């Protein structure tokens, strides 16, 4: 069905009728500012409504989906800064974020001054870790064609050309930008996701080889993870000295699970990976009052108690299509100790569902996760090019409609 449009007097953007800002005068007797709304929710209290997110490098939108969204809403210029080359994630135009009612703005570290990617004629490139990435035509750079430490031994780790975590270019202008956003806007501020230890290890080593290391070559596995921990600590010390007093959420992550279950034996996680996560997260929390948001795709259930124990405040992206990721049960078991971010199915409903199915999905996640606070609504992971723009707008319209507190969703 073709929808008519209304026109924003402020900036001329056209949005489908019924989406976004209709009937604002009928909503509530009060309305919180985004930062207050987010901090209230993250303190496990009910706000005026459920906050929403669509920005960052793991809670954002891909270039292809964003271009379609811009055309749909009448924004002729869909150019945007690429913030993640591999995934082709963009930083949306401020006008789009405002019209969708997004409660967050993100702070990103900058490229280092003393390094540039190596480009190859087959449309591949080598990143600053030494990993070579290739993509199919019109795809993403997900194909790792060179794991530089695949044949390395322990001694090689000391001589490897590691990224310079404290390169001054990474932090140039960050404090000024964070302060400007904090003092001149009402948005909640968050940092882009970084800090992988387990996942970055197998990127460097290869999944099969690093899995073997965890079980049969532990000296190498521990030395490699210790090196990554050292790099991430050095980065976060400088980064949070710049922005830590301004941000409300710090994103970290390591994918520990897959569609059907854990990527590793939880006992291996607790013995080898968890202590290193804990050291990094303790450092982060010593530098900021922000909440710590942990990203892991898949069926992450076996690790949740461990993550809470080492200081994780928020879990994302809540991959509801994965085994045992039942949002009602997650809230019942962990909701008094953990907040949730994401949850709207991006495997089937957002890309292939009708707008009515999107509304039903939003209602379910709000019903399951929003009572007593502790829930920020967004897509499970980044919004992909297959997602119709009308489904994106419907998701955020439904969040505003059904996410009003007290939650009353049948």
N, C-alpha and C positions, 0 to 999 in steps of 0.2 A: 504494500500500500504506500502510495506517495504521500508524504506529509507536507503540509504547508509550513511556512516559516514565519518567525517573528524577527524583528530587527532591533538590535541593541542601539539605543540612542547614543550610548557612550562611544562606541568604536565601530559601529556598522557591521559587526559580525552577525551572520544569519545562523540561527539554530532551529532545529525542528520544533514545531509547536508542541507544548507539553513537556519539553525537556528543560532541565536545568533550573531556571529561576522563576517559574510560574508561581502565582499565589503566595508570594513571599510575605505579604501582609497578613496572611491567615495562619502562618506557621506557628508562632509562639509569642508569648509576651516578652520573651527575652531571647537574645542570641549572643553566644559567646564569640570572642575572637578566636581565630584558628589556634594560636599558641596556647591560649587558656584551655580550649577544648581538648587539645592533644594531651597537655600535661594533666588535666583532670582525669581523662580516660586512662592514662598510663599510671595513675595513682589508684587505679581500681575503684574509681567513682564514676557516677553517671554525669554526663555533661548535657548540653542541649540536644546534641545529636551525635551519631557515630562519625568520627573523622574519616577522611578519604585520602588516598595517595595515588599518584600516577607520575612519579618522577624518580630519578636515581637510576643506577645501573643494574638493579635487580628488582625494582618495583615500578619500572617505567614503561616506555613505549618505543618500539622499533621504528626505524626510518620509514619503512613501507607503510606501516599502520598509521604513522603520524601524517604522512602526506595525504592519505585517503581521508583522515579525520579533518585535516585543514580544508580540503576541497568540500567536504560535506557541510562544514559550518560556514563556508563562504570566505575563508581566509586565503587570498590568492597567493601569498608568499608562504610556502611551506618549508623554506630553507631553515635549517636548525643546526646547532653545534652538535657534532658527533662526540659523545662522551665515552663511548666504548666501541672501539673499532671492531673487535672480534664479533660482538653481538649486534653492531650497528644500532646502538641505542642513542637517542637524541635527547637534548634538553628542550622541552616544549616552549613555545612562545608564551610570554607572560599573559597575553590576552586569552589564550586557550586555557591556561591553568586557572585563571580567574573565573571564566565562564563555566568551567566544570566544577568549580568550588573546591579545588585541591587545597588541602590544609598545610602542605609542606612546601618548603623550598630547600634545595640541596646545596651543599658546599663540596666542591671537588678539588682535589690536589691538582697541581699543574704538571705538565711534562718536565722532565729534568733538562737542565741546560746542556749537560755534557754528554748527551746520548741522543741518537736518532735511529729509527728502525732501518734495518737493511731491507731494501725492496728487491724483488726478483721478477723476472720477465713472465713467470707463470702465474702472476697475481698472488704470490705468496709473500710473506714478510717474516723477518726474524725480530722478536720482541726483545726487551732489555734483559730478560732472563736467559736469552739464547735459544728460545724455542721457536721453531719455524712453523708458521700457520699458513694453510692454503684453503681456498674456498672454491666451490663449484660456481659456474656462471650464475650471477644474480643471487648467490647464497651468502652464508656467513662464513667467517674464518674459524670453523670448528675443527677442521682436519689438521691434527698435529702430525707433521711429516718428519719431524726431527726432535727426538728427546735428547738433549745435549749431554745428560749425565748417564745415559743408558749403559755405557761401558765403564763408567768411572769406578774407582775404588776410594777408600777413605782418604788417602793422601791427596787425591785429586780435588777433593772438596776445599782444601786450603788454598789451592792455586787457581781456583775457578774465578772467572771474571764476573763477580756478583754485581747486581745493581747497587748504585750508591743511594741508600735510603735517605741520606741527609743532603742530597744535592739541593742547593738553594733555590733552584728554579721551581721545585715542587711546591714551595710555600710562598712564592712571590705574590704579594697583594692579598693573601688569604685573610689575614686578620682584619684588614681594612674592609674587605667585602663582607665578612661575617658580622662585623660590628655594624656596618650599614644596614644589612638585612635585619639584624636584631633590634636596632634602635629606630629604624624608619619604616618597618613593616610589622604586622601582627602575626606573621606565619611562624609555624614551628619549623625549626632548622634541623637538618639531619646531614650526616656525612655519607659519602658514597661508600659502597661495600668494598672492604679489602681485608687483609689479615689471614689469608688461607695458609695453613701449614700442611695438613694432610694432602689436600687436593693439589697444591702447588708442588708438593714432593713428587707425586706421580706424573704430573705434567713434565717435570724435569727428567724423571727416571724412566717413564713408561709405566702403565698401570700394572701389567703382568710382573715386571721386574720389581716394582716397589712393593707389590703385594707379597712377593717372595721375600723381600727384605724384612718386612714386618714379622714374618714367621720364622725365617731361617738365617737372616743376615742383619740382626738387630743392631749391631754396632754401627753399620752404615746407615740404617734407617734413622737411628737416634741422632747421629752426627748431622745428617742432612736436615732433619727437622729442627735441630738446635740452631743450625745456621739460619734457617728461615725465621725462627723465633727471634733471633738476634736482629735480623734485618727489620722485621715488623716492629719490634720494640723501638728501635732507633727511629723509624718513621713516625710512629704514633707519639713519641716524646716531642718531636719537633712540631708535628701537625697539631696536636692538642694544646701545645703552648700557644699556638696561633689562634685556634678557634674553639678550644674546649669550654671556655666560659660563656660562649654564645649558643652552642648547639643543645638540642633537647634529646636527640637520638644519635648514637654512633652505631653504624652497621658493620658487622664482621660476618665471616661465614666460612664454612667448609662443608661441602656436600658429603654427608656421612651415610646416605641411604639412596636407594633406587626405588623403582615402581613397586616392587614386591617385598622389599625388606632392606635390611642394613647392607652397606657396602663392605663391611668388615665385621668380624666377631666383636660384639660389645666389650668383651674382656680385653681384646687387643686395644680398643679405644681407651679403656680405662687405664691400662698399663702404660701405653706409649704416647697417645695423642692428647688425652685429657690433661695431664700435668702441664703440657706446653700451652694448651689453650688457657689453662688457669693462670699461668704466669703472665701471658699477654693481657688477659682480661683484667687481672689485678692492676697491671700498669695503667691500662686505659681508665679504670675507675678511680685511680689515684690522681688523674689529671683533669677530670671533668665530673660534673654532677649529672651528666646526660644518662639516659637509660641505654642499656646495651641490647641491641637487636641482632639476633643470630639467624643467619640464613643457612638452611639445608633443604634441598629438594628431597622428595621421596618419602618413604615410610619411616619417619625418624623417631617413632614411638619409643624404641628401646633406649634412646639416648636422652630423653627429655629430663629425667630426674638428674642425670649427670650435668646437663647444661644449667639447670636451675642451681645446682650445688656450686658451680664455679662462677656464678654471678650473672647469668643471662636473664634479662628482664622481659624480652619480647622474642617470640619465635615467628619466623617468616620462611617461606611463603604459604605454608599450610596447604600442601598439595593434596587436595581432597580426593583426587582420582587415584591416589596411591593406597596400598593395602593398609587397612586399620586406621586411616586418617579421618575418623568420624568426628565431625566438629562438636556434636553434642557431648560425646564422651570425652573429648579433649577438654572442653570447658568444665565438665563435672569433675574430672580428675586433677586438672592442673590450673584451673581458672582463678583460683585464689592466690596463686604464686607466680603466674606467668600471664603475660599479655600476648595477643595474637595479631598478626598483620598479614593481610592478603585474603585467601580463602575463596575467592570467586573463581570457579573452575575455568581454566584457560585451555584445557585439553579438548573439551567437547563443547561446553555451553557457549563460551564467548565466541569461538570461531565458527561454530556450526549451528548453534541454537537460534531460535526465534527470539524476538524481543520479549515475548511473554515468558519464554523459558529463562531469559536473563533476569527478568523481574522475580520469577520464582526462586532462582538461585540466590539472588541478593536477599530476598526475604528469609530464606532458610539460614543463611550464614548469620544474618543479624539476629534471628530468633535464637540460634544456638550459641553465639559467641558474645553478643553485646550486653546482655543483662549484667548489671553491677559494674559496668565499665570493662576496660581491658581489651577492647577490640578496635582496630583500625582497618577499614575496608579497602580492598584493592584486588587487582587480579592476582592469580597465582603466577608469580614471576612476571616477566615483561610481556606487554601486549604485542603479539606477532602480526605480520602483514595480513594473515588470513582473517583476522578479526574485522567484521564489518563496522564501519564507524557508527552506524546507528546502534549497535550493541554496546559500544563504548559509552555513548551518550546515555543510553538507557540504564546502564549500570550505575552511573553517578546520579541520574535522576531518581532511580529507585532507592539509592542509598539515602538521599535527602528525604524522600517520602516516607520510607519505612524505618529509617534510623533515628527518628525523633524519640527522645526519652520523655516519659517512661515508654519502653519498647512494648508495642502492642501489635504483634505480627501473628496472625492465625497460622 
